[in-house]
Structure formats: C-alpha cells, structure tokens
C-alpha cells in the first residue's frame, strides 16, 4: 500500500509539471535509540542510524552539513555529519537535554535542561558553554526570534514562557500560559510567539513587543474527549499565514488561520503526534507519530495527508535539510 501511494504521489507530481523536490528528513526515535533518514521525494527510508540514549530534540546546521541531536539519557548533544551519517562529536549540553534551538546566525545552540531548570547556551564552533540561564521548573520548549535577539523557553511545571535577551543571557519577562507548556514558535516576522500547553489544551499567542497573551486558541474535535486533545509541536508557514499544531493523543494536526485564529481544519495523522517540520519549499509538512511508530507526509496545498511511513520506535523529533 505504501509503495502504491508513493508511486501515485510521484506520478501526480509529474502530471502537474511540479516534481517533488528532494530533501532529506532526519527523525529521532526515542525508544530504540536511532535516527531514521528519509528521502522526502520518494517518501522512503534511506538509512537507520544508531545514536545515543533516548534521542529527542533534533535540528540541523544552516548549511545542512551537521545534525544536532539531544541524547537525553546520555546528557549530551551529539553532532552527526550528514554526508557520512557518523557521529563526529558532542556538545556539553548539561543534564537531560530535551529540546533546543539554533540561533539564526548558526553560532549558538540554546538547550533546555529539564532536570536542573536551566537553559544552556553553547558556542557550536568552540563547543564551549557560554552561559547557564536559570528558568522555571522543567524547561522544555525553545524558540528564537528571527532577528536572534530574543529566545523563549517554556517551563512545564511553572507554566510560563520566559523571554531571554540573547545578548545578556538574562530573563527579561515571564508570561503565564496554560498548564504544561511544551513548545514555542515565533512567527516569521517576529511579532508573536505561539506557545502550546499540553495539559491546558490551548495555544497562547504572545505579543513579542508587549510580552502579553493576546489570544488563547482552543480545540474541539468531534467524537474526542477534551482531555485527549493535547497541543505539543507547532510549525508556522514561511508566509506567516498558517500555523499547524500537533495535538498529541488526539492523532490530529490542527490548521489555524493566523489572522483570525480560527481552526480551519483537523488533519488525521498517526497515533500520538509529537512534532512537525516543513520541507524548505513549504509544499510538505511532516509529523512524527510516537505511538504508531511512523511519520505522516501532509500536502500543504490541500492540507491532506499523503502517506505515512514506518520509521523507528516512538519517533519524537524531525528536521529537514535546508536544500
């Protein structure tokens, strides 16, 4: 079935004169300590790579040459060469790294250390710790503004979004959101940061200038209990017009109009959807579905699922090559 769906997708792309662009997706599989490498054009697994224990957060250098991977139970960030798929080094992340974000200039990695309530700033070239920033209890979500001046961390137990000045490494503002915030994503113009609250069941839209919540978005899916709708990962389109929110055990991704804050559609994907990533051409969105051990390819023109692909055990994070 998967091969037939893949062939249909490739045929359809050829008929429209817009063949799918070939990018590489990297998926962290939390349970079996692997990273799955996927060809986004053929929607097939290229390779499975053994990595550290409990891999979760994953990102890529802006030139696409290095993948950074949180090996949470090894208390380190692993560096993987995308040409050889070999682990070529580590970064001093601090204990239990879960999520991180790379600065727009590609020089600094900001890591949430869940066990000691710190955000660690690391110089990726020298591999030195630049700062350890005290934040709330159980930090997780990490977002950085497009201009690189502001970083936001969310603390799950404190239920706050902490705004950090990247020049001084000081917390400048604390914004209360709903229970168990898991992710932070800036709009491309830097005007807002969107924060998901897993237990609260909402997304808080925070004005970056005023540092206050201007909207709380709620979700309702017919046939599902409210407590099963648990927002986690967020991806906002490059034009800033649409936001996609992974809804955890609800097994859906919500599509939100960022002007009206209305949910326009719910996309059925795999079980326990965690995180999301766009291909650079913005034509495809990939979700990681932890309990069904697969990822789902979503066509952003129609916001329909195209195909699901089995990867490793409990896929958690996903990042896609920049070219």
Secondary structure as GFF3:
##gff-version 3
##sequence-region A 1 323
A	DSSP	alpha_helix	2	15	.	.	.	ID=ss1
A	DSSP	beta_strand	24	29	.	.	.	ID=ss2
A	DSSP	beta_strand	34	39	.	.	.	ID=ss3
A	DSSP	beta_strand	44	50	.	.	.	ID=ss4
A	DSSP	beta_strand	55	60	.	.	.	ID=ss5
A	DSSP	beta_strand	66	71	.	.	.	ID=ss6
A	DSSP	three_ten_helix	72	74	.	.	.	ID=ss7
A	DSSP	beta_strand	76	81	.	.	.	ID=ss8
A	DSSP	beta_strand	87	91	.	.	.	ID=ss9
A	DSSP	beta_strand	97	102	.	.	.	ID=ss10
A	DSSP	beta_strand	108	113	.	.	.	ID=ss11
A	DSSP	beta_strand	118	123	.	.	.	ID=ss12
A	DSSP	beta_strand	128	134	.	.	.	ID=ss13
A	DSSP	beta_strand	139	144	.	.	.	ID=ss14
A	DSSP	beta_strand	150	155	.	.	.	ID=ss15
A	DSSP	beta_strand	160	165	.	.	.	ID=ss16
A	DSSP	beta_strand	170	176	.	.	.	ID=ss17
A	DSSP	beta_strand	181	186	.	.	.	ID=ss18
A	DSSP	beta_strand	192	197	.	.	.	ID=ss19
A	DSSP	beta_strand	202	207	.	.	.	ID=ss20
A	DSSP	beta_strand	212	218	.	.	.	ID=ss21
A	DSSP	three_ten_helix	226	228	.	.	.	ID=ss22
A	DSSP	beta_strand	234	236	.	.	.	ID=ss23
A	DSSP	beta_strand	242	246	.	.	.	ID=ss24
A	DSSP	beta_strand	252	257	.	.	.	ID=ss25
A	DSSP	beta_strand	263	268	.	.	.	ID=ss26
A	DSSP	beta_strand	273	278	.	.	.	ID=ss27
A	DSSP	beta_strand	284	289	.	.	.	ID=ss28
A	DSSP	beta_strand	294	299	.	.	.	ID=ss29
A	DSSP	beta_strand	304	310	.	.	.	ID=ss30
A	DSSP	beta_strand	315	320	.	.	.	ID=ss31
###
